């Protein structure tokens, strides 16, 4: 019987964003999104956790090489978001309101086909020390 092991890669990044809908006025956006709709942007120091689930390979003892997972996350996510404006500079967020809910969905979509061993299990994003958002794929 296979035993599933979960491995996690944690990364941090800083990014700016603004929650707003173009078709609304600044006043309407403020009513909808509060101070997060500041026209001059605001930022967060995010912590990202990417979890891969799988069976332990008999030859290596790994679910997946953590160095490979690190490179996948850094290349496909961190380089795209770190010290960037998520509204303007992040390709996978184009056309989306960059809420943390949408960011975890975007990160999932960027990573789901790039995991070589095991399977992407979850993406968790800490926006503050008190708030985090997690996506585990379709239920």
Secondary structure as GFF3:
##gff-version 3
##sequence-region A 1 139
A	DSSP	beta_strand	4	17	.	.	.	ID=ss1
A	DSSP	alpha_helix	26	33	.	.	.	ID=ss2
A	DSSP	three_ten_helix	34	37	.	.	.	ID=ss3
A	DSSP	beta_strand	42	55	.	.	.	ID=ss4
A	DSSP	alpha_helix	66	73	.	.	.	ID=ss5
A	DSSP	pi_helix	74	78	.	.	.	ID=ss6
A	DSSP	alpha_helix	79	81	.	.	.	ID=ss7
A	DSSP	beta_strand	84	85	.	.	.	ID=ss8
A	DSSP	three_ten_helix	91	93	.	.	.	ID=ss9
A	DSSP	alpha_helix	100	111	.	.	.	ID=ss10
A	DSSP	beta_strand	119	126	.	.	.	ID=ss11
A	DSSP	beta_strand	132	135	.	.	.	ID=ss12
###
